[in-house]
Amino acid sequence: MTNILLCGGSGVRLWPLSRESYPKQFCNLTGDKSLFQQTLLRNTCLCERNIVITNEKQYHTAKKQLEELDVRGVEFILEPVGRNTAPAITIACLALQEDDVVFVCPCDHYINDEGKYGAMLEKAKALADTGHLVTFGIKPSSLETGFGYIEADGENVISFKEKPNTETALKYVQSGKYYWNSGMFVFKAKTLLDEMRQYSNAIFNASKEAFDNREYDNGVTRILQKYMENIPVDSIDYAVMEKSEKIKMIALDFEWSDLGSFEAIHGISDHDKNGNIASQKCIFSGSKNNFVLAGNKPVTLIDVDDLVVVDTDDALLISKKGSSHKIKELIPELENISPGITK
C-alpha cells in the first residue's frame, strides 16, 4: 500500500501557535513529536511507500522533521501553489502503477488506537481491491458544525453533506445515520484516475499536463507553477466522492480528532482536577476549564473560567472557549496591523 500524506494548509485556525510557514502538523501538540512525525511513523508501519505532498515553503521543515526520525525513502511532491485536494491526489496517483492501492490521509490528525487503525486499513484495502473508493466516517461524539458529514447505511454511502449550521448538525447527530467526514480515503490508483476522467475531466487533464512537465531530482517531484495554476481548484469530495457510484464507507470506532481548534486539543489533553491545562509555569486560582500555552513564561489565572490563552514571542491570543475558531476571520485585520504576523 502507498501512503499519500497531504501536508499543506495555512495553519490559521491555531494562530498564533501555528503559522502559514509552520502550520499545525509541524507543531508538538500531543507529545514530543509533531503531528506530521506521528502520522508518518504510524503509517510507515502499514505502508510500503510514502509520498508527502506539500509546498515549497514547507518542504524544508518537513524534510528536517523526517531527519529527526531517521525515516528514509520518503518521496515528495512539491506544489508551487495550492489547488486543493483533488489535483494533489490526482498528481500523486499519476506517479503510481494502476493497481497500486493508495491510502490518502492528512498529516495533522490525532489517532488514539493504532491497532484498530491498522485493522481499518486492512478492511479498506479489501474493498479497494474490488474497485471501490473507500472513505472513513467518524461517529459524532458531539454537535459539530466544523466538519462535513456522510449519510450512510452500513458501508453504503447515501450522500455527502456540507458543514451544517447548528440546527442541521443536531438533526444529523440525533438521527444516528450521519458520520463526520474524516478526509481519509483508500482506493486503487486506477479507480481514482478513471473516476476523475469521468466526473472532473478538466482537473484530470490539467493535472496530467502538470505531471508530464514535472521536474524530478532524487525523490523530489516539483510541479512547475505555470502548469499548476492551470488546474481548476477543487476538493476530492466535490470532484469525485459526491458523484461516484463506487463509494463505500467504513465507520471508525476509535478516538479521532482533526485538532482544528484549541478546544479540540483541550479535549484530548490531560488536565488538572478543575479541567485546566497549561504548559509548565502556570498557577490557577479559583479558575476552571482553561487552556493555557505560554512556553516558560509564568502565568497566573485568577477567578476566570473557560479561557483559551496562547502566548508566543510575538503575539498573544485570549479567547473564550468555543470562540477561538473566530481567529480565522480576523487574519486580514492582523495582517493589516502587523504585516507578516500570520506568515
N, C-alpha and C positions, 0 to 999 in steps of 0.2 A: 504494500500500500504506500502511496505517495502522499505526504502531508504538505498541503499548501497553507502557509501561515500568512494571514492578512495582517500586515503590520504598518498601518497608516493611521490617519486621524489627526485632528488638530489639538486634542487634549484640553479643550477649553472648559469642559464640564467640571474638571477638578483643578481649575486655576485657583490660587497661584502655585500649587504644588506641581501641576502638570502644565507644560507649555507646548506651543506648536513644534518647536525643535526637540522637545523632550516630553512627549506625551505619556499618558499613564502607564502604558505597557512597559516602559523602561524604569518606572518607579518601584521601590520596595514598599508595597502596600500591605502585604500579608506575611512578611517574614524577611529573611536575609537575602532573598533573591527577588529579582524583578518578576513581574507577571510574564514578560517575554521569556525570561530564562525558565521559569516554572513550566510554561506551556511547551517549550522545546524539549525539556527533559522528560516531561510526561509523554509526549508524542514520539520521541526518539525510540522509546521502548516498544512502541507499537507499529512504527512505520519504518520502512527500509530507506526511504528517501525524503529529504526535507527541502522545500523551496520556500524562501521568505520573499514576500512581495512588499516592498517598501519604497520610499522615495529617496532621492539623492541626499537630502538634508539629514535624514535619519539613518542612512546606511552605516556611517562610521560608528554611531552609538550602538547599533545592533551588532556590528562586527566586534566591537570591543567587549560587549557583554557575552558574545559567543566565546571569545578567547578566555574570558574568566571561567567558563565552564569546561574548557578544553574539549568542546564538541567539534568534530571535524566533518568535512564533506557536505556542509550545508551550502546550498546554492541560493543565489539572489537574483531577483528580477527587480530592476530599479525603474521607477516611473518618474519622468520629469515633472508631470502634473497629474493630479488625481482625476480619474474619470468614474469613480465609484466601483462597486464590486463586480459588476458583470464584465466589463473589459478586462479587469485584473485577472479574474478567474479564467476567462477565455484565453488570454495570452499564455497563462501558465499551462493550460491543458494542451495548447498547441505545441508545447515543448515535450509532450509525453507520447508514449505509444498508445494506440487506440484502446487497447484492452487494459491499460493501467487503471487500477481503482484509486480514486482520489479522495482524501479526507480534507475538506476545506474548513478552517476554523480561524476565528480571530485569536490574537495572542494576548488578550487582556482580560480573560475570564478567570473566575475563581471556581475550582472544582474540588470537592472535599472527599471524594471516594474514587481512587484510581482503579480499584478492582471493578466496580460497576461501570466505570468509564470504558475500560477495555472490553468488557462484555457487550456494551452498547455498540462499540465499533465492529465487533465480530458479527453481530446481528445485522448491522447496516451493510456490511460487506456482502453478506449472503443475498440481501435484496438488490444491491448494486450489480452483483454478478448476473442477475436475471433482467437487467436493463432498466432498473428504476433509478429515479433521482430521490435520494433519501434525505429528509430533513428531520430535525430533532425538536420536540416540543417539551416545554417545562410546565409541569402542573403549577398553576398560580398559587403562591403562598400568601399573597396579599393583593390588594386592589392597586394595580399598576397602570398608569397611563403613559409611561415612557417606552413601552415595548409594543411591537406588532403582535398580533395573535393569530393562531392557527385553529380553525374549527376542524375537528376530526372525529371520526367514528372508528376506533381502533387504529389500525395502520392506514386507513383510507382518509385522505385529506378532502374535506368538503370545500373549504375556502380559506383564503388568507385575508386578514383584516388589518387595516392601518391602525396606527396608535390612536386609541379611543379617548373620548372625554370621560370624565369620572362616572357619569350615569351609565354610559355604554359599557365601561370596564366592569362595573358592578354586575350588570346583566351577564356578561361573559363569565365572570367568576362564579356566580350563583348557578349558572346552567350546568357546569361540570363538563361541558363539551369543548371548551377552549383552552389553549395552551399558549404560553409565551413562546414567541419565535426566537430560538437561541442563536440563529445566524450560523449554525454549523451544518455541513452537508457531506454526504458520501455518494459518489457515482463513478461510473467509468468515464474516462476522458471522452470517448467517442459518443456516449449518450449525451453528455452535456453539449458537445460541439454540434451534434445533429439537432438538438432542440434549439440551440442558438441560431442555427441556419434557418430553422422553420419559423421561429417566433420573433427573433430580433436580428434579421439578416444584415441590417446596416451596421450594427455593432460587430457582428461576426466578421464581415468583410473588412471593415476598418481596422479591427484588431489583428486580423491576419496580415494585412498590409504592414502594420506596425511591427508585427513579429518577424515578418520576412525581411524587413530592413533593419533589424536589430544589430547592435554591436555586442560582441561576446569576448570575454577575456577571463580565463582562469576561474570559471564557476560563477561569473557575474555577467548577467544579461542586462544591457542598457537599451531602453526604448528611446528612440530619438523624438525630440519634442514636436517637430513638425508633423510626425505621424500620430503621436499620442493625442495631439489637440484635435485631430480629425475624427476621433472616436466619439460617438454620442455618449453622453453621461447617463448612466442608469444603474440601478442595483440589480443583483441577481434575482431578487424576489419579483420585481416588476418585469424584468426582461424575459424570465423563463418560468420561475416557480409558480406564479399565479396563472400561467397559461397552459402549462404542460399537463398531459393526461397520464404521465408516468410517475407521479409523485407518491411517495409513501412517507409516513411519519412514525418515528419511534418516540414514545414518551419516556422521559428520563426520570429516574426515581432516586436521584441523589441531589445534594445541595449544590446549587449553581447560582452565580451572580455575574453580571457584566461589570460590576463595580463602577457604575456610571455616575455615582454621586458619593459625597462624603457620608451621607446617611447609609448608603449600601455598605461602605467599608465599616461603619459603626456596627452594622447588623451582624457581621461575621467575626468581629474582633472581641477579644477578651476584655471585660470591663470590671470595675470595682462593684461593691455591693449596692451602690447607688446608680449604676448604669453609666458611670463616667469612664471615658477612655482618654488617655493622654500619653504623649511622648515624653518620657523622662521627668524633668523637673516641674511638676505641676501640683499645686495644692488646691483641693476643693473644700470649701466651707459652706455648708448648707445648700449645696448645689447637686442637681441630679441630671442624668441623661445628657451629658455634654461630651462633645468630641473635640479634642484639642491636639493640634500638631504644631509644635513650636521649636523643634530641634532641642538645643541645650539651654534655651532661654528659660529662666524661672518665670512661671505664670501662676497667678492666683485667681480663682473664680469664687466670688462670694455671693451667696443667695441668688444665684441665677440657674435656670433650668433650660434644657433643650437648645443649647447653642452649639454652633459649629465655629471653631476658631482655628484658622490656619495662618501661621506666621512664617514668612520666608525672609531672606536677606533684603529683598527689595519690595515686598508687598505684604498686605495684611487683609484677610477676609474674615468678617464676622457676620454670621447669618443665623436666623432661627432654623432649627432642624425642620426639614420639609421644604425649605425655600432655597437651599444653596444652588439648586439647578438653575435658578434665575440669573446666575452669573453669566451664562451664555448670552443673555440678552444685553448685558452691559459691556461686552467686549469692545464694541465700537467706541463707547464713551471712554473706556480705559485707555484705548489706543490714542484717543484724542488728547487726553490729559498727560499721558506718559507714553509716547511713541515707542513701540518695541516691547512693551511690558508683557504682552501675551505671546511673544515670539520665542 
